[in-house]
Amino acid sequence: MFRLLQTNPNARGFIALYSGTFMSGAWAMIIPTIPVLAREFGVSPGGAAQIMTATVVGRFFGTIVAGILLDRRGTRVALVGGPLVACGAALLCAVAPWFPVLLLLSVCIGAADSLWSTAREIAAIDLARRSQRGRLISSLHGTYNMGTAIAPLIGGWLTEIIGYQAAFFGYAVACALSVILGLRSPNSPAPPKAQKSPESPQGRSARALRERARGFLAVFDEIRPDLRSTYGLLVLATMVSQSQRIIVQSMLPLYGAAYLHLSPSQIGMLFTISGVIVFAMIIPAGFVMDRVGRKWCTVPSTGLPALIFLLIPLTDSFAHLGILVGIAGFAQGLSLGSLATSTYDVVPAHVRGRLQAMRRTIAELGSGVAPLIGGYLANTYNPGVPFLVYAPLLVVTAALLAVLGKETLER
């Protein structure tokens, strides 16, 4: 094994990428601190949940930068710079004196995480064959989810024993280790531009002017016309999927603390239960994506959480909530990279960074509203209401993806 790692640069690259992916999930240490932050900073529970909104806002801006940077400079700068910025922001969060400062630093964490995650995907894609794409993205996302499964338990334990500051410090340590792994990760260079038929100087000038005028959205025209609607549905599904995950991350701790009187470590255990099931789905989800079809993962993973959302407000014990969270983990396991994999199937290689960034940017813009709406509903009614409000959106999106979306698996 050691000799293989010495002679095979792909093996070394995969180990560095997967290790960094696991470390990046440490941001979930912050989730169990939300009820504690409400008490420590004297804000409402819904206000404390806006730390998730701040993270999403950061991801929105980070995704815009990621698309341009990765298509022009390659992945190495993001694999090192992303965790480095997140490390500094997390250390400052641990000593932030006011809650608005904590929100601002959370924006920086979100931006760094978005840049970091997009670079990992592209670097991994370039190390594998197209026929292995589904299993690769599934395992990459599964590794990340395993990190997010363990992190809340550790974060909740650190918060109970030491304080919420320890959770931010733990995340900073994971980011520092990821900087080293980023230096050892493969660098996917900027892809060459597509070869097109010769144009006259006047034609080239006119086309250049049009592209400048339309700016970032011009890359949408690079997608095949018959796949553009599918790309649009993948964007919608990504937004809805991220929204439901953020609702779970921001509202479930509040619901558990307010109605079931759960401790931070118990709240962390709920996310660990989900994460373990997600991790167990790595191989099945990748097999289904590569052998059966992408839609067999994208559609159920979007629609099944609607049922979970309807049942969460009816739970009255840790055990019942744990069962629902486990089922949600199964649905999330099916989604392991399926939306990202389908998008890589649709978009041309020379604009993949920008089109993936466009998908995530729109998704982050929409999902950024989720904690705001969830916080308002939690403060006005109770933390269970946001789950009921978002359930119909999940059903509609799953139906559109099933009926109008194309199967992108090439057989």
C-alpha positions in Angstrom: 0.0 0.0 0.0 2.8 2.4 0.9 4.6 1.7 -2.3 1.4 2.3 -4.3 1.0 5.7 -2.7 4.6 6.5 -3.6 4.2 5.6 -7.2 0.6 6.6 -7.9 -0.1 10.3 -7.9 -3.8 9.7 -8.3 -4.0 7.7 -5.1 -2.2 10.4 -3.2 -4.5 13.0 -4.7 -7.6 11.1 -3.8 -6.4 10.6 -0.2 -5.7 14.4 0.2 -9.0 15.3 -1.3 -11.1 12.9 0.7 -9.2 13.8 3.9 -9.8 17.5 3.3 -13.5 16.8 2.5 -13.9 15.0 5.8 -12.3 17.9 7.7 -14.5 20.5 6.0 -17.5 18.9 7.6 -16.3 20.2 11.0 -18.2 23.4 10.4 -21.2 21.5 11.8 -19.7 21.8 15.2 -21.5 25.1 15.3 -25.0 23.7 14.9 -25.5 22.6 18.5 -24.4 26.0 19.7 -27.4 27.9 18.3 -29.6 27.6 21.5 -26.6 28.5 23.6 -25.8 31.6 21.4 -29.3 32.8 21.9 -28.7 32.8 25.7 -25.1 34.1 25.7 -25.8 37.1 23.4 -29.3 37.8 24.6 -31.0 37.3 21.2 -34.2 35.4 20.3 -34.0 31.8 19.2 -34.9 32.8 15.7 -32.3 35.5 15.8 -29.6 33.0 16.8 -30.6 30.8 13.9 -29.5 33.6 11.5 -26.0 32.4 11.9 -27.0 29.9 9.3 -28.3 32.8 7.1 -25.0 34.5 7.4 -23.2 31.3 6.3 -25.5 31.0 3.3 -24.9 34.6 2.3 -21.2 33.9 2.4 -21.6 30.9 0.3 -23.5 32.9 -2.2 -20.7 35.4 -2.8 -18.0 32.7 -2.5 -19.7 30.7 -5.2 -19.5 33.6 -7.6 -15.8 34.0 -7.0 -15.3 30.2 -7.2 -16.7 29.9 -10.7 -14.5 32.5 -12.2 -11.4 31.7 -10.2 -11.5 27.9 -10.9 -12.0 28.4 -14.7 -9.1 30.8 -14.8 -6.6 29.7 -12.2 -7.2 26.0 -11.4 -8.1 24.4 -8.1 -4.9 24.7 -6.0 -5.4 28.3 -4.9 -9.0 27.5 -3.7 -8.0 24.2 -1.9 -5.5 26.2 0.2 -7.1 29.6 0.4 -10.6 28.4 1.3 -9.6 26.5 4.6 -7.1 29.2 5.4 -9.8 32.0 5.4 -12.2 29.7 7.3 -9.6 29.0 10.0 -9.0 32.7 10.6 -12.7 33.5 10.7 -13.5 30.6 13.1 -10.8 31.7 15.5 -12.2 35.3 15.5 -15.7 33.8 16.1 -14.5 32.3 19.3 -13.6 35.7 20.7 -16.3 37.9 19.1 -17.8 40.2 21.7 -21.1 41.0 19.9 -23.5 38.8 17.9 -23.4 41.0 14.7 -19.6 40.4 14.6 -20.3 36.7 14.8 -22.7 37.0 11.9 -20.2 38.9 9.8 -17.5 36.3 10.5 -20.0 33.5 9.6 -20.3 35.2 6.2 -16.6 34.8 5.7 -16.8 31.1 6.8 -19.5 30.5 4.2 -17.6 32.2 1.4 -14.5 30.2 2.1 -16.4 26.9 2.4 -18.1 27.5 -1.0 -14.8 28.2 -2.7 -13.2 25.1 -1.0 -16.1 22.7 -1.8 -16.3 23.6 -5.5 -12.6 23.2 -6.0 -12.7 19.7 -4.4 -15.4 18.5 -6.8 -13.5 19.7 -9.9 -10.2 18.3 -8.7 -11.8 14.9 -8.0 -13.7 14.9 -11.4 -10.4 15.2 -13.2 -8.9 12.2 -11.5 -11.7 9.7 -12.5 -13.3 8.4 -15.7 -16.8 9.6 -16.7 -18.2 6.1 -16.1 -17.2 6.4 -12.4 -18.5 10.0 -12.0 -21.6 9.1 -10.0 -19.7 6.9 -7.5 -16.9 9.5 -7.2 -19.2 12.4 -6.4 -21.4 10.2 -4.1 -18.4 9.1 -2.1 -17.0 12.6 -1.9 -20.3 14.0 -0.6 -20.6 11.0 1.7 -17.2 11.7 3.2 -18.3 15.3 3.7 -21.5 14.2 5.4 -19.6 11.8 7.6 -17.6 14.8 8.8 -20.9 16.7 9.4 -22.2 13.7 11.3 -19.4 13.5 13.8 -18.9 17.2 14.1 -22.2 18.1 15.9 -21.6 15.5 18.5 -18.2 16.9 19.2 -19.4 20.4 19.0 -22.3 19.7 21.4 -19.9 18.0 23.9 -17.4 20.8 23.7 -20.2 23.4 24.2 -21.5 21.6 27.3 -18.0 21.0 28.9 -16.2 24.3 27.9 -18.5 26.6 26.1 -19.6 27.6 22.6 -16.1 29.1 21.9 -14.6 25.6 22.0 -16.8 24.5 19.1 -15.5 27.4 16.9 -11.9 26.6 18.0 -12.4 22.9 17.0 -13.5 24.0 13.6 -10.4 26.2 13.2 -8.1 23.3 14.0 -9.8 21.2 11.3 -9.4 24.0 8.8 -5.7 24.4 9.7 -5.1 20.7 8.9 -7.0 21.1 5.7 -4.6 23.8 4.5 -1.8 21.2 4.7 -4.0 18.7 2.8 -4.7 21.4 0.2 -1.0 21.8 -0.5 -0.8 18.0 -1.1 -4.0 17.9 -3.3 -3.8 17.7 -7.1 -4.1 21.0 -9.0 -6.6 20.8 -11.9 -5.5 23.5 -14.3 -8.0 25.8 -16.0 -9.6 23.8 -18.9 -9.0 24.9 -22.5 -11.7 26.9 -24.2 -14.0 25.1 -26.7 -12.7 24.9 -30.3 -15.1 26.7 -32.6 -15.3 27.3 -36.3 -13.2 30.2 -37.6 -14.8 33.6 -37.5 -14.1 36.7 -39.4 -12.5 39.6 -37.3 -15.8 41.4 -37.4 -17.6 38.3 -36.2 -15.1 37.8 -33.4 -15.4 41.4 -32.3 -19.2 41.3 -32.4 -19.3 38.1 -30.4 -16.8 39.5 -27.8 -19.0 42.5 -27.4 -22.1 40.4 -26.9 -20.4 38.3 -24.3 -19.1 41.3 -22.4 -22.6 42.8 -22.5 -24.3 39.7 -21.2 -21.5 39.0 -18.7 -21.6 36.0 -16.4 -24.9 34.7 -17.7 -23.5 34.2 -21.2 -22.1 30.9 -20.3 -25.6 29.5 -20.1 -25.7 29.5 -23.9 -22.9 27.0 -23.9 -25.3 24.3 -22.7 -27.0 22.2 -25.4 -30.4 23.6 -26.1 -32.2 20.3 -25.3 -30.5 20.2 -21.9 -31.1 23.8 -20.8 -34.4 23.1 -19.1 -32.9 20.1 -17.3 -30.1 22.4 -16.0 -32.8 24.8 -14.8 -34.6 22.1 -12.9 -31.3 21.0 -11.4 -30.8 24.5 -10.2 -34.3 24.6 -8.6 -33.8 21.2 -7.0 -30.5 22.3 -5.6 -32.1 25.4 -4.1 -34.9 23.4 -2.5 -32.6 20.7 -1.3 -30.3 23.2 0.4 -33.2 25.1 1.8 -34.6 22.0 3.5 -31.2 21.1 4.9 -30.7 24.6 6.3 -34.2 24.5 7.9 -33.1 21.2 9.6 -29.8 22.7 10.7 -31.3 25.9 12.0 -34.7 24.9 13.3 -34.2 21.3 14.6 -31.9 22.5 17.4 -34.5 25.1 18.4 -37.4 22.6 18.3 -35.4 20.0 20.2 -34.4 22.5 22.9 -37.8 24.2 23.3 -40.2 21.3 23.1 -38.2 18.2 24.0 -35.7 19.9 26.3 -32.7 18.2 24.6 -29.1 19.1 25.6 -26.5 20.3 23.1 -25.0 16.8 23.0 -28.4 15.2 22.3 -29.0 17.6 19.5 -25.5 16.8 18.2 -26.4 13.1 18.4 -29.4 13.6 16.1 -27.2 14.9 13.4 -24.7 12.1 14.0 -27.5 9.5 13.5 -28.4 11.1 10.2 -24.8 11.4 9.1 -24.0 7.7 9.8 -26.9 6.6 7.6 -25.8 9.1 4.9 -22.3 7.6 5.0 -23.8 4.0 4.7 -25.5 5.2 1.5 -22.3 6.0 -0.3 -21.9 2.8 -2.2 -25.6 2.2 -2.9 -26.2 5.7 -4.1 -23.2 5.7 -6.4 -24.2 2.4 -7.9 -27.7 3.6 -8.6 -26.4 6.8 -10.2 -23.9 5.0 -12.4 -25.9 1.9 -13.3 -29.6 2.7 -13.0 -30.0 6.5 -13.5 -29.4 9.8 -11.9 -33.1 10.6 -11.5 -33.5 7.5 -9.3 -31.6 9.4 -6.8 -32.5 13.1 -7.4 -36.3 12.6 -7.4 -36.7 10.6 -4.2 -34.1 12.6 -2.3 -36.1 15.8 -3.1 -39.6 14.4 -2.4 -39.1 12.1 0.6 -38.0 15.0 3.0 -41.5 16.4 2.6 -43.0 13.5 4.6 -40.3 14.0 7.3 -41.1 17.7 7.5 -44.8 16.9 8.1 -44.0 14.5 10.9 -41.3 16.4 12.8 -43.8 18.8 14.6 -45.7 15.7 15.8 -42.8 14.1 17.6 -42.7 14.1 21.4 -39.5 12.3 22.3 -35.8 12.0 21.4 -36.4 8.4 20.0 -39.2 9.5 17.6 -37.2 12.5 16.4 -34.2 10.2 16.0 -36.2 7.8 13.7 -37.3 10.7 11.5 -33.8 12.1 11.3 -32.6 8.6 10.3 -35.1 8.5 7.4 -34.0 12.0 6.4 -30.5 10.6 6.4 -31.6 7.9 4.0 -33.1 10.6 1.6 -29.9 12.7 1.9 -27.9 9.6 1.1 -29.7 9.2 -2.1 -28.9 12.8 -3.0 -25.2 12.3 -2.4 -23.8 14.3 -5.2 -26.6 13.3 -7.6 -27.5 16.9 -8.4 -23.8 17.8 -8.9 -23.2 14.7 -11.0 -26.2 15.4 -13.2 -24.9 19.0 -13.7 -21.5 17.8 -14.7 -23.2 15.5 -17.3 -25.1 18.5 -18.7 -22.5 21.3 -18.8 -19.5 21.6 -21.2 -16.1 21.1 -19.6 -14.7 24.5 -20.5 -17.4 26.4 -18.5 -18.0 23.8 -15.8 -16.7 25.9 -13.0 -18.9 28.9 -13.9 -22.0 26.8 -14.6 -21.6 24.9 -11.4 -21.1 28.2 -9.6 -24.2 29.6 -11.3 -26.3 26.6 -10.1 -25.0 27.0 -6.5 -25.2 30.8 -6.5 -28.9 30.8 -7.4 -29.4 28.0 -5.0 -27.7 29.9 -2.2 -29.6 33.0 -3.0 -32.9 31.1 -2.6 -31.9 29.0 0.3 -30.5 32.1 2.1 -34.1 33.1 2.6 -34.9 29.8 4.4 -33.4 30.7 7.8 -35.0 34.2 7.7 -38.4 32.7 7.0 -37.8 29.9 9.5 -36.6 32.3 12.2 -39.7 34.6 11.7 -42.1 31.6 11.8 -40.3 30.2 14.9 -40.5 33.5 16.8 -44.1 34.2 15.7 -45.5 30.7 16.1 -43.1 27.9 17.1 -40.0 26.1 15.7 -42.2 23.3 14.2 -44.1 25.6 11.8 -41.2 26.1 9.3 -41.2 22.4 8.6 -44.9 22.5 7.6 -44.4 25.5 5.4 -41.6 24.0 3.3 -43.1 20.5 2.8 -45.2 21.5 -0.3 -42.3 23.1 -2.0 -40.4 19.8 -1.8 -43.3 17.9 -3.3 -43.7 20.3 -6.3 -39.9 20.3 -7.1 -39.7 16.5 -7.0 -42.7 16.2 -9.4 -41.1 18.7 -11.9 -37.8 16.9 -11.8 -39.5 13.6 -12.4 -41.7 14.7 -15.3 -39.7 17.4 -17.1 -36.1 16.6 -16.3 -34.0 14.4 -18.6 -32.1 11.4 -17.5 -28.4 12.5 -18.0 -26.7 9.1 -17.5 -25.0 8.0 -20.7 -25.4 4.3 -21.2 
